[in-house]
Amino acid sequence: MPEPKTQTTRSHETRAEIDAPIEMVWKAITHARDIERWFAPKMSVEPHVGGAVIADWGPGVEWTTVIEVWEPNRHLRLVETRDRALSASPVAEKLEPCRLVQDYYLESEGGKTIVRLVHSGFGSSEAWDVEFEGTRGGWAACFVRLKQSLEAHRNDDVRNRSIPWHCAGVAAEDGMKRLEAAIPGPFEEMQRARYEVCGLLPALNGSVLTISVQPSPLGSSACIELLLYAVSGAQADAAESYWRTHLAQEFPTQP
């Protein structure tokens, strides 16, 4: 991959106060099995400087970064050089190569942990706008999930189900409206951004549902993410089946 040429870059910051010890929060962002409790369903971590971190949400949506800073309970830096959008779209969306950096900073405050994530290096060109806005809203949703996992469901089993989906010929705004209309039962909205909505499902023990829909070259790319707390395998399968059936009905054209 060619070296990044972009000189002017953008960044955004996400912050959360978590009622948990700093050691527990560090473990939640650096140990594969603990990251799976709030981030991607499949994680791989080589826990040292130079090690790779791989997050896998399903076909076409795999994210690899490299550990550049590893300071336990203080600072984690993940880096990548990327020239395409992360998307379930069958067509890769090429972007100007950029060096993207994720800096996690942890501090103890009043018995709680403050975690900040600064995600920087996004290109200033229009082509990077969706990635910039998508990650800004996406991290806010992820921090809702992290906080819920460590505060309300620390001792519960978690079933993390993710369904990436290509919505051919459907604009992102329309896709989001159609998916929101399908949310079953009560839904307690916790966070909303341009391309994401995240909230709790009281009927499923306060499990977390995240819906994201972003523009892509052939329409839009959606992802349904379910963090299911203290539910049986059958309940988790039923929840996933509901969304897969709905996605197939609403957006039937698949690559």
TIDOKE-120289 format. One record per residue: residue number from 0; z, y, x of N, C-alpha, C in turn; residue in one letter. Coordinates in nm, 3 decimals, m for minus. Layout:
// TIDOKE-120289
SITE|num|npz|npy|npx|capz|capy|capx|cpz|cpy|cpx|residuo
SITE|NUM|Z|Y|X|Z|Y|X|Z|Y|X|A
...
//
This chain:
// TIDOKE-120289
SITE|num|npz|npy|npx|capz|capy|capx|cpz|cpy|cpx|residuo
SITE|0|0.000|m0.119|0.084|0.000|0.000|0.000|0.000|0.124|0.088|M
SITE|1|m0.084|0.225|0.059|m0.088|0.345|0.141|0.042|0.422|0.133|P
SITE|2|0.068|0.501|0.236|0.189|0.582|0.238|0.182|0.689|0.130|E
SITE|3|0.296|0.721|0.066|0.296|0.824|m0.038|0.249|0.958|0.018|P
SITE|4|0.170|1.030|m0.064|0.119|1.160|m0.021|0.187|1.275|m0.095|K
SITE|5|0.254|1.244|m0.206|0.314|1.349|m0.286|0.424|1.420|m0.208|T
SITE|6|0.418|1.552|m0.203|0.519|1.631|m0.135|0.621|1.688|m0.233|Q
SITE|7|0.573|1.736|m0.347|0.662|1.791|m0.449|0.704|1.679|m0.541|T
SITE|8|0.833|1.654|m0.552|0.881|1.543|m0.634|0.987|1.591|m0.733|T
SITE|9|1.017|1.503|m0.828|1.116|1.534|m0.931|1.228|1.431|m0.928|R
SITE|10|1.342|1.467|m0.985|1.454|1.375|m0.994|1.530|1.399|m1.124|S
SITE|11|1.608|1.300|m1.165|1.699|1.319|m1.277|1.829|1.245|m1.246|H
SITE|12|1.935|1.281|m1.317|2.067|1.225|m1.290|2.129|1.173|m1.420|E
SITE|13|2.193|1.057|m1.411|2.264|0.997|m1.522|2.409|0.974|m1.480|T
SITE|14|2.502|1.003|m1.571|2.644|0.995|m1.535|2.721|0.926|m1.646|R
SITE|15|2.822|0.848|m1.609|2.908|0.785|m1.708|3.050|0.776|m1.653|A
SITE|16|3.146|0.792|m1.742|3.286|0.768|m1.710|3.323|0.634|m1.772|E
SITE|17|3.368|0.542|m1.688|3.394|0.406|m1.733|3.541|0.371|m1.711|I
SITE|18|3.605|0.321|m1.815|3.745|0.283|m1.807|3.756|0.144|m1.745|D
SITE|19|3.736|0.140|m1.615|3.742|0.016|m1.538|3.764|0.052|m1.391|A
SITE|20|3.826|m0.038|m1.315|3.847|m0.011|m1.172|3.715|0.004|m1.098|P
SITE|21|3.718|0.081|m0.992|3.595|0.108|m0.917|3.537|m0.021|m0.858|I
SITE|22|3.622|m0.114|m0.820|3.575|m0.242|m0.765|3.495|m0.320|m0.868|E
SITE|23|3.538|m0.310|m0.993|3.468|m0.381|m1.100|3.332|m0.317|m1.129|M
SITE|24|3.327|m0.185|m1.124|3.200|m0.116|m1.147|3.103|m0.145|m1.032|V
SITE|25|3.154|m0.144|m0.909|3.069|m0.179|m0.794|3.010|m0.318|m0.811|W
SITE|26|3.094|m0.412|m0.852|3.047|m0.549|m0.872|2.940|m0.553|m0.982|K
SITE|27|2.957|m0.471|m1.084|2.863|m0.470|m1.197|2.725|m0.419|m1.158|A
SITE|28|2.716|m0.341|m1.050|2.585|m0.287|m1.009|2.528|m0.357|m0.886|I
SITE|29|2.604|m0.455|m0.831|2.557|m0.517|m0.705|2.553|m0.669|m0.708|T
SITE|30|2.615|m0.735|m0.805|2.614|m0.881|m0.812|2.518|m0.924|m0.922|H
SITE|31|2.430|m1.014|m0.890|2.322|m1.051|m0.982|2.373|m1.090|m1.120|A
SITE|32|2.472|m1.180|m1.126|2.520|m1.228|m1.257|2.585|m1.115|m1.335|R
SITE|33|2.650|m1.021|m1.266|2.714|m0.909|m1.335|2.610|m0.806|m1.381|D
SITE|34|2.504|m0.786|m1.303|2.398|m0.693|m1.345|2.328|m0.747|m1.470|I
SITE|35|2.317|m0.879|m1.478|2.253|m0.940|m1.596|2.331|m0.913|m1.724|E
SITE|36|2.457|m0.873|m1.713|2.538|m0.845|m1.831|2.505|m0.711|m1.895|R
SITE|37|2.423|m0.627|m1.826|2.392|m0.497|m1.886|2.251|m0.447|m1.854|W
SITE|38|2.182|m0.507|m1.757|2.052|m0.457|m1.714|1.944|m0.558|m1.752|F
SITE|39|1.877|m0.616|m1.657|1.769|m0.712|m1.686|1.826|m0.853|m1.706|A
SITE|40|1.759|m0.937|m1.787|1.809|m1.073|m1.811|1.811|m1.163|m1.689|P
SITE|41|1.720|m1.136|m1.594|1.715|m1.216|m1.472|1.721|m1.123|m1.351|K
SITE|42|1.821|m1.144|m1.267|1.840|m1.060|m1.150|1.851|m1.145|m1.024|M
SITE|43|1.803|m1.090|m0.914|1.820|m1.150|m0.782|1.862|m1.039|m0.686|S
SITE|44|1.968|m1.062|m0.610|2.019|m0.961|m0.518|2.049|m1.024|m0.383|V
SITE|45|1.998|m0.964|m0.278|2.036|m0.997|m0.141|2.131|m0.887|m0.096|E
SITE|46|2.263|m0.909|m0.096|2.363|m0.803|m0.086|2.387|m0.749|0.055|P
SITE|47|2.286|m0.683|0.111|2.299|m0.623|0.243|2.185|m0.522|0.262|H
SITE|48|2.203|m0.434|0.357|2.097|m0.338|0.389|1.971|m0.415|0.428|V
SITE|49|1.861|m0.379|0.368|1.735|m0.449|0.390|1.709|m0.559|0.290|G
SITE|50|1.809|m0.593|0.209|1.793|m0.698|0.109|1.716|m0.648|m0.013|G
SITE|51|1.654|m0.741|m0.083|1.575|m0.707|m0.202|1.659|m0.724|m0.328|A
SITE|52|1.632|m0.637|m0.425|1.688|m0.647|m0.559|1.570|m0.662|m0.655|V
SITE|53|1.568|m0.770|m0.731|1.457|m0.797|m0.823|1.512|m0.807|m0.965|I
SITE|54|1.460|m0.721|m1.052|1.496|m0.722|m1.194|1.375|m0.771|m1.273|A
SITE|55|1.397|m0.867|m1.362|1.288|m0.930|m1.435|1.318|m0.928|m1.585|D
SITE|56|1.234|m0.852|m1.660|1.248|m0.845|m1.806|1.152|m0.937|m1.879|W
SITE|57|1.062|m1.000|m1.807|0.962|m1.085|m1.872|0.825|m1.060|m1.814|G
SITE|58|0.722|m1.126|m1.868|0.587|m1.117|m1.813|0.540|m0.972|m1.793|P
SITE|59|0.500|m0.941|m1.669|0.445|m0.810|m1.638|0.546|m0.703|m1.609|G
SITE|60|0.674|m0.732|m1.629|0.776|m0.629|m1.609|0.880|m0.679|m1.510|V
SITE|61|0.843|m0.675|m1.383|0.932|m0.714|m1.274|0.943|m0.597|m1.178|E
SITE|62|1.066|m0.565|m1.139|1.094|m0.444|m1.061|1.164|m0.485|m0.932|W
SITE|63|1.101|m0.457|m0.818|1.159|m0.492|m0.688|1.193|m0.365|m0.610|T
SITE|64|1.316|m0.357|m0.562|1.359|m0.247|m0.476|1.427|m0.305|m0.354|T
SITE|65|1.448|m0.222|m0.253|1.511|m0.265|m0.129|1.637|m0.184|m0.106|V
SITE|66|1.743|m0.250|m0.062|1.870|m0.183|m0.037|1.862|m0.105|0.094|I
SITE|67|1.882|0.025|0.085|1.880|0.111|0.204|2.020|0.156|0.245|E
SITE|68|2.110|0.171|0.147|2.250|0.206|0.175|2.339|0.110|0.098|V
SITE|69|2.438|0.053|0.167|2.533|m0.041|0.104|2.673|m0.003|0.152|W
SITE|70|2.742|0.081|0.076|2.878|0.124|0.107|2.966|0.084|m0.010|E
SITE|71|3.029|m0.034|m0.003|3.105|m0.086|m0.116|3.199|0.016|m0.179|P
SITE|72|3.194|0.022|m0.312|3.278|0.109|m0.395|3.250|0.257|m0.374|N
SITE|73|3.139|0.289|m0.307|3.107|0.430|m0.283|2.962|0.464|m0.314|R
SITE|74|2.867|0.397|m0.247|2.729|0.442|m0.252|2.634|0.324|m0.234|H
SITE|75|2.542|0.312|m0.327|2.434|0.215|m0.319|2.302|0.289|m0.332|L
SITE|76|2.209|0.262|m0.240|2.076|0.323|m0.249|1.970|0.213|m0.252|R
SITE|77|1.884|0.221|m0.353|1.771|0.130|m0.367|1.642|0.211|m0.356|L
SITE|78|1.543|0.157|m0.282|1.420|0.232|m0.259|1.298|0.143|m0.287|V
SITE|79|1.189|0.207|m0.318|1.061|0.139|m0.337|0.950|0.240|m0.317|E
SITE|80|0.833|0.191|m0.282|0.712|0.273|m0.283|0.620|0.208|m0.385|T
SITE|81|0.582|0.287|m0.486|0.508|0.230|m0.598|0.389|0.317|m0.635|R
SITE|82|0.280|0.252|m0.677|0.160|0.324|m0.717|0.109|0.279|m0.854|D
SITE|83|0.197|0.223|m0.935|0.160|0.184|m1.071|0.281|0.195|m1.161|R
SITE|84|0.254|0.204|m1.292|0.363|0.211|m1.388|0.419|0.073|m1.417|A
SITE|85|0.548|0.066|m1.444|0.610|m0.057|m1.489|0.585|m0.068|m1.639|L
SITE|86|0.512|m0.170|m1.681|0.468|m0.175|m1.821|0.424|m0.316|m1.858|S
SITE|87|0.434|m0.347|m1.988|0.383|m0.474|m2.040|0.234|m0.466|m2.071|A
SITE|88|0.172|m0.351|m2.045|0.029|m0.333|m2.072|m0.053|m0.429|m1.985|S
SITE|89|m0.161|m0.486|m2.042|m0.246|m0.576|m1.962|m0.329|m0.501|m1.858|P
SITE|90|m0.334|m0.370|m1.868|m0.409|m0.288|m1.773|m0.310|m0.210|m1.687|V
SITE|91|m0.315|m0.229|m1.557|m0.225|m0.158|m1.467|m0.261|m0.010|m1.464|A
SITE|92|m0.161|0.074|m1.484|m0.182|0.218|m1.481|m0.153|0.269|m1.341|E
SITE|93|m0.258|0.306|m1.270|m0.244|0.350|m1.131|m0.184|0.490|m1.124|K
SITE|94|m0.096|0.508|m1.029|m0.031|0.636|m1.006|m0.043|0.673|m0.859|L
SITE|95|m0.026|0.800|m0.831|m0.021|0.843|m0.692|0.101|0.780|m0.625|E
SITE|96|0.084|0.714|m0.510|0.198|0.646|m0.446|0.314|0.740|m0.419|P
SITE|97|0.433|0.698|m0.456|0.554|0.777|m0.433|0.666|0.686|m0.383|C
SITE|98|0.752|0.742|m0.303|0.874|0.672|m0.259|0.985|0.708|m0.357|R
SITE|99|1.026|0.611|m0.436|1.128|0.633|m0.538|1.262|0.585|m0.486|L
SITE|100|1.366|0.661|m0.515|1.500|0.633|m0.463|1.601|0.634|m0.578|V
SITE|101|1.684|0.530|m0.583|1.796|0.526|m0.677|1.925|0.533|m0.596|Q
SITE|102|2.000|0.640|m0.616|2.128|0.657|m0.549|2.241|0.646|m0.651|D
SITE|103|2.322|0.539|m0.638|2.441|0.523|m0.719|2.560|0.577|m0.639|Y
SITE|104|2.638|0.666|m0.702|2.759|0.718|m0.640|2.879|0.685|m0.729|Y
SITE|105|2.985|0.628|m0.669|3.104|0.590|m0.744|3.225|0.667|m0.695|L
SITE|106|3.310|0.714|m0.790|3.434|0.782|m0.757|3.541|0.741|m0.856|E
SITE|107|3.665|0.729|m0.808|3.779|0.703|m0.896|3.836|0.836|m0.943|S
SITE|108|3.872|0.840|m1.071|3.927|0.963|m1.127|4.020|0.928|m1.243|E
SITE|109|4.150|0.951|m1.224|4.246|0.925|m1.331|4.249|0.781|m1.378|G
SITE|110|4.229|0.686|m1.287|4.231|0.547|m1.323|4.100|0.496|m1.378|G
SITE|111|4.003|0.584|m1.392|3.871|0.545|m1.441|3.770|0.560|m1.327|K
SITE|112|3.648|0.518|m1.352|3.542|0.527|m1.251|3.430|0.616|m1.302|T
SITE|113|3.392|0.711|m1.219|3.275|0.795|m1.247|3.158|0.736|m1.170|I
SITE|114|3.053|0.699|m1.241|2.933|0.648|m1.175|2.819|0.745|m1.205|V
SITE|115|2.751|0.786|m1.098|2.634|0.874|m1.110|2.514|0.804|m1.050|R
SITE|116|2.402|0.817|m1.117|2.277|0.765|m1.063|2.178|0.880|m1.052|L
SITE|117|2.134|0.906|m0.930|2.029|1.005|m0.906|1.901|0.928|m0.874|V
SITE|118|1.803|0.941|m0.961|1.675|0.873|m0.942|1.574|0.980|m0.902|H
SITE|119|1.523|0.971|m0.781|1.441|1.078|m0.726|1.310|1.024|m0.669|S
SITE|120|1.218|1.119|m0.640|1.092|1.085|m0.575|0.974|1.079|m0.668|G
SITE|121|0.994|1.108|m0.798|0.883|1.100|m0.893|0.779|1.207|m0.862|F
SITE|122|0.653|1.168|m0.868|0.546|1.262|m0.842|0.544|1.376|m0.942|G
SITE|123|0.492|1.489|m0.900|0.487|1.606|m0.987|0.361|1.609|m1.073|S
SITE|124|0.269|1.518|m1.051|0.145|1.516|m1.128|0.171|1.466|m1.270|S
SITE|125|0.081|1.499|m1.360|0.094|1.458|m1.501|0.099|1.307|m1.516|E
SITE|126|0.033|1.234|m1.426|0.029|1.089|m1.435|0.169|1.027|m1.425|A
SITE|127|0.263|1.097|m1.362|0.398|1.046|m1.345|0.491|1.085|m1.460|W
SITE|128|0.444|1.163|m1.558|0.532|1.215|m1.663|0.598|1.104|m1.744|D
SITE|129|0.520|1.002|m1.784|0.577|0.896|m1.867|0.684|0.820|m1.790|V
SITE|130|0.657|0.788|m1.665|0.756|0.717|m1.583|0.882|0.801|m1.567|E
SITE|131|0.865|0.930|m1.546|0.981|1.019|m1.528|1.066|1.023|m1.655|F
SITE|132|1.003|1.049|m1.769|1.077|1.057|m1.895|1.130|0.921|m1.937|E
SITE|133|1.051|0.817|m1.913|1.094|0.682|m1.950|1.217|0.637|m1.875|G
SITE|134|1.222|0.664|m1.745|1.340|0.623|m1.668|1.460|0.713|m1.699|T
SITE|135|1.435|0.840|m1.726|1.547|0.928|m1.760|1.617|0.880|m1.888|R
SITE|136|1.541|0.851|m1.992|1.600|0.797|m2.113|1.647|0.655|m2.095|G
SITE|137|1.573|0.576|m2.016|1.609|0.438|m1.995|1.743|0.421|m1.925|G
SITE|138|1.769|0.504|m1.824|1.897|0.494|m1.754|2.012|0.534|m1.844|W
SITE|139|1.991|0.633|m1.930|2.096|0.673|m2.024|2.132|0.555|m2.115|A
SITE|140|2.031|0.483|m2.163|2.056|0.365|m2.245|2.125|0.256|m2.163|A
SITE|141|2.083|0.238|m2.039|2.145|0.136|m1.954|2.292|0.167|m1.928|C
SITE|142|2.326|0.294|m1.916|2.466|0.330|m1.891|2.551|0.310|m2.016|F
SITE|143|2.491|0.324|m2.134|2.562|0.286|m2.258|2.595|0.138|m2.252|V
SITE|144|2.497|0.058|m2.211|2.516|m0.087|m2.201|2.620|m0.123|m2.095|R
SITE|145|2.614|m0.057|m1.980|2.712|m0.081|m1.874|2.853|m0.049|m1.922|L
SITE|146|2.868|0.064|m1.987|3.000|0.106|m2.037|3.052|0.009|m2.142|K
SITE|147|2.968|m0.030|m2.235|3.010|m0.126|m2.337|3.051|m0.259|m2.276|Q
SITE|148|2.972|m0.304|m2.180|2.998|m0.434|m2.117|3.133|m0.436|m2.046|S
SITE|149|3.167|m0.325|m1.976|3.289|m0.322|m1.897|3.412|m0.280|m1.977|L
SITE|150|3.393|m0.203|m2.083|3.508|m0.155|m2.158|3.540|m0.241|m2.280|E
SITE|151|3.441|m0.262|m2.366|3.466|m0.329|m2.494|3.447|m0.480|m2.488|A
SITE|152|3.371|m0.528|m2.389|3.336|m0.671|m2.388|3.354|m0.735|m2.251|H
SITE|153|3.453|m0.686|m2.179|3.475|m0.733|m2.042|3.494|m0.884|m2.034|R
SITE|154|3.560|m0.941|m2.133|3.593|m1.084|m2.129|3.504|m1.169|m2.220|N
SITE|155|3.401|m1.108|m2.275|3.311|m1.181|m2.365|3.190|m1.235|m2.291|D
SITE|156|3.143|m1.349|m2.337|3.014|m1.398|m2.289|2.904|m1.304|m2.340|D
SITE|157|2.802|m1.285|m2.258|2.691|m1.198|m2.295|2.561|m1.277|m2.288|V
SITE|158|2.482|m1.266|m2.391|2.346|m1.323|m2.391|2.249|m1.205|m2.390|R
SITE|159|2.176|m1.195|m2.282|2.084|m1.082|m2.261|1.942|m1.130|m2.291|N
SITE|160|1.883|m1.078|m2.399|1.749|m1.116|m2.439|1.658|m0.993|m2.434|R
SITE|161|1.541|m1.010|m2.375|1.446|m0.900|m2.360|1.308|m0.945|m2.403|S
SITE|162|1.239|m0.860|m2.481|1.106|m0.894|m2.531|1.009|m0.779|m2.501|I
SITE|163|0.938|m0.784|m2.388|0.833|m0.683|m2.363|0.711|m0.716|m2.449|P
SITE|164|0.642|m0.610|m2.497|0.531|m0.633|m2.590|0.425|m0.525|m2.575|W
SITE|165|0.300|m0.569|m2.572|0.187|m0.475|m2.568|0.144|m0.441|m2.711|H
SITE|166|0.142|m0.313|m2.744|0.105|m0.267|m2.878|m0.034|m0.204|m2.869|C
SITE|167|m0.136|m0.286|m2.885|m0.274|m0.241|m2.866|m0.313|m0.137|m2.971|A
SITE|168|m0.365|m0.024|m2.924|m0.417|0.078|m3.014|m0.313|0.153|m3.094|G
SITE|169|m0.185|0.138|m3.059|m0.077|0.203|m3.134|m0.012|0.310|m3.047|V
SITE|170|m0.005|0.432|m3.098|0.060|0.540|m3.025|0.209|0.512|m3.014|A
SITE|171|0.269|0.559|m2.907|0.411|0.532|m2.883|0.499|0.583|m2.996|A
SITE|172|0.474|0.701|m3.045|0.557|0.758|m3.152|0.550|0.672|m3.278|E
SITE|173|0.430|0.627|m3.313|0.412|0.542|m3.430|0.481|0.407|m3.410|D
SITE|174|0.465|0.351|m3.291|0.529|0.224|m3.261|0.680|0.232|m3.273|G
SITE|175|0.739|0.340|m3.224|0.883|0.358|m3.232|0.929|0.367|m3.377|M
SITE|176|0.858|0.443|m3.459|0.895|0.455|m3.601|0.892|0.319|m3.670|K
SITE|177|0.791|0.240|m3.640|0.778|0.110|m3.705|0.887|0.012|m3.661|R
SITE|178|0.928|0.021|m3.535|1.033|m0.067|m3.488|1.171|m0.023|m3.536|L
SITE|179|1.194|0.107|m3.538|1.322|0.156|m3.590|1.341|0.118|m3.736|E
SITE|180|1.233|0.121|m3.813|1.240|0.087|m3.954|1.279|m0.059|m3.975|A
SITE|181|1.263|m0.140|m3.872|1.291|m0.284|m3.884|1.431|m0.322|m3.838|A
SITE|182|1.511|m0.225|m3.792|1.645|m0.259|m3.745|1.727|m0.316|m3.860|I
SITE|183|1.778|m0.438|m3.846|1.850|m0.500|m3.956|1.996|m0.457|m3.962|P
SITE|184|2.047|m0.440|m4.084|2.189|m0.414|m4.102|2.234|m0.280|m4.049|G
SITE|185|2.364|m0.257|m4.042|2.414|m0.129|m3.990|2.380|m0.113|m3.842|P
SITE|186|2.353|0.011|m3.802|2.317|0.043|m3.664|2.386|0.174|m3.628|F
SITE|187|2.469|0.170|m3.525|2.543|0.288|m3.480|2.473|0.346|m3.357|E
SITE|188|2.395|0.450|m3.378|2.318|0.507|m3.268|2.410|0.569|m3.163|E
SITE|189|2.386|0.533|m3.037|2.467|0.582|m2.925|2.390|0.677|m2.835|M
SITE|190|2.258|0.658|m2.828|2.179|0.740|m2.736|2.034|0.741|m2.782|Q
SITE|191|1.969|0.857|m2.769|1.828|0.869|m2.806|1.758|0.958|m2.703|R
SITE|192|1.638|0.918|m2.666|1.556|0.995|m2.574|1.413|0.992|m2.626|A
SITE|193|1.322|1.046|m2.549|1.184|1.057|m2.595|1.123|0.921|m2.627|R
SITE|194|1.151|0.821|m2.544|1.089|0.690|m2.561|1.188|0.579|m2.592|Y
SITE|195|1.316|0.610|m2.610|1.417|0.507|m2.630|1.514|0.545|m2.740|E
SITE|196|1.571|0.442|m2.803|1.689|0.457|m2.887|1.779|0.338|m2.858|V
SITE|197|1.909|0.363|m2.852|2.005|0.260|m2.816|2.127|0.274|m2.905|C
SITE|198|2.178|0.161|m2.955|2.296|0.168|m3.040|2.360|0.032|m3.059|G
SITE|199|2.468|0.033|m3.138|2.549|m0.086|m3.158|2.515|m0.153|m3.290|L
SITE|200|2.533|m0.286|m3.292|2.512|m0.368|m3.411|2.648|m0.422|m3.455|L
SITE|201|2.718|m0.353|m3.545|2.852|m0.396|m3.585|2.856|m0.538|m3.641|P
SITE|202|2.750|m0.582|m3.707|2.749|m0.715|m3.766|2.742|m0.825|m3.661|A
SITE|203|2.709|m0.787|m3.536|2.703|m0.884|m3.426|2.804|m0.845|m3.317|L
SITE|204|2.927|m0.820|m3.360|3.039|m0.794|m3.268|3.017|m0.672|m3.179|N
SITE|205|2.943|m0.572|m3.229|2.917|m0.454|m3.147|2.817|m0.479|m3.037|G
SITE|206|2.729|m0.577|m3.058|2.621|m0.600|m2.961|2.534|m0.475|m2.951|S
SITE|207|2.456|m0.466|m2.843|2.376|m0.346|m2.818|2.228|m0.378|m2.834|V
SITE|208|2.161|m0.296|m2.913|2.016|m0.303|m2.930|1.953|m0.181|m2.866|L
SITE|209|1.855|m0.202|m2.780|1.777|m0.093|m2.722|1.629|m0.115|m2.755|T
SITE|210|1.566|m0.013|m2.810|1.423|m0.016|m2.839|1.356|0.091|m2.755|I
SITE|211|1.255|0.053|m2.679|1.178|0.152|m2.603|1.029|0.130|m2.631|S
SITE|212|0.958|0.241|m2.645|0.813|0.237|m2.664|0.753|0.352|m2.584|V
SITE|213|0.667|0.318|m2.488|0.607|0.418|m2.401|0.455|0.412|m2.408|Q
SITE|214|0.388|0.526|m2.392|0.241|0.525|m2.390|0.188|0.440|m2.276|P
SITE|215|0.074|0.375|m2.300|0.006|0.296|m2.197|m0.145|0.314|m2.217|S
SITE|216|m0.226|0.273|m2.121|m0.371|0.299|m2.129|m0.438|0.245|m2.255|P
SITE|217|m0.388|0.135|m2.312|m0.454|0.075|m2.428|m0.372|0.089|m2.556|L
SITE|218|m0.278|0.181|m2.558|m0.194|0.201|m2.674|m0.053|0.236|m2.632|G
SITE|219|0.036|0.139|m2.641|0.174|0.161|m2.597|0.237|0.028|m2.556|S
SITE|220|0.346|0.039|m2.482|0.421|m0.078|m2.438|0.562|m0.068|m2.493|S
SITE|221|0.603|m0.171|m2.564|0.735|m0.174|m2.625|0.824|m0.275|m2.554|A
SITE|222|0.954|m0.256|m2.570|1.050|m0.356|m2.521|1.172|m0.354|m2.613|C
SITE|223|1.205|m0.470|m2.665|1.327|m0.488|m2.742|1.429|m0.555|m2.649|I
SITE|224|1.544|m0.492|m2.634|1.649|m0.547|m2.548|1.775|m0.569|m2.631|E
SITE|225|1.829|m0.690|m2.625|1.948|m0.727|m2.700|2.056|m0.773|m2.603|L
SITE|226|2.170|m0.704|m2.605|2.290|m0.750|m2.534|2.382|m0.805|m2.641|L
SITE|227|2.392|m0.936|m2.649|2.463|m1.002|m2.758|2.596|m1.055|m2.708|L
SITE|228|2.704|m1.002|m2.765|2.839|m1.034|m2.718|2.906|m1.138|m2.807|Y
SITE|229|2.961|m1.241|m2.744|3.042|m1.342|m2.813|2.971|m1.401|m2.934|A
SITE|230|2.843|m1.432|m2.918|2.768|m1.498|m3.025|2.724|m1.636|m2.976|V
SITE|231|2.693|m1.722|m3.070|2.648|m1.856|m3.034|2.502|m1.853|m2.988|S
SITE|232|2.460|m1.961|m2.926|2.320|m1.971|m2.887|2.228|m1.962|m3.007|G
SITE|233|2.269|m2.021|m3.118|2.187|m2.018|m3.239|2.174|m1.876|m3.293|A
SITE|234|2.283|m1.799|m3.289|2.277|m1.661|m3.334|2.186|m1.577|m3.244|Q
SITE|235|2.197|m1.600|m3.114|2.111|m1.527|m3.020|1.965|m1.561|m3.041|A
SITE|236|1.937|m1.690|m3.061|1.799|m1.732|m3.085|1.745|m1.671|m3.214|D
SITE|237|1.829|m1.663|m3.316|1.786|m1.606|m3.444|1.755|m1.458|m3.429|A
SITE|238|1.839|m1.385|m3.354|1.815|m1.243|m3.333|1.685|m1.220|m3.256|A
SITE|239|1.664|m1.300|m3.153|1.540|m1.287|m3.076|1.419|m1.324|m3.160|E
SITE|240|1.430|m1.431|m3.239|1.319|m1.476|m3.324|1.283|m1.369|m3.426|S
SITE|241|1.382|m1.302|m3.480|1.356|m1.195|m3.577|1.264|m1.090|m3.517|Y
SITE|242|1.297|m1.046|m3.396|1.219|m0.939|m3.334|1.082|m0.988|m3.288|W
SITE|243|1.074|m1.110|m3.238|0.944|m1.163|m3.197|0.850|m1.175|m3.317|R
SITE|244|0.905|m1.220|m3.429|0.824|m1.233|m3.550|0.777|m1.095|m3.597|T
SITE|245|0.868|m1.000|m3.594|0.831|m0.865|m3.639|0.726|m0.802|m3.546|H
SITE|246|0.745|m0.816|m3.417|0.647|m0.763|m3.321|0.509|m0.824|m3.341|L
SITE|247|0.507|m0.956|m3.362|0.378|m1.023|m3.383|0.310|m0.979|m3.511|A
SITE|248|0.388|m0.947|m3.614|0.331|m0.900|m3.739|0.281|m0.756|m3.729|Q
SITE|249|0.358|m0.672|m3.664|0.324|m0.528|m3.655|0.217|m0.502|m3.549|E
SITE|250|0.221|m0.576|m3.440|0.130|m0.551|m3.326|0.071|m0.684|m3.283|F
SITE|251|m0.023|m0.738|m3.361|m0.067|m0.877|m3.340|m0.159|m0.900|m3.220|P
SITE|252|m0.225|m0.796|m3.171|m0.321|m0.817|m3.061|m0.248|m0.827|m2.930|T
SITE|253|m0.257|m0.943|m2.868|m0.192|m0.966|m2.738|m0.298|m1.002|m2.635|Q
SITE|254|m0.274|m0.968|m2.506|m0.370|m1.002|m2.402|m0.383|m1.151|m2.382|P
//
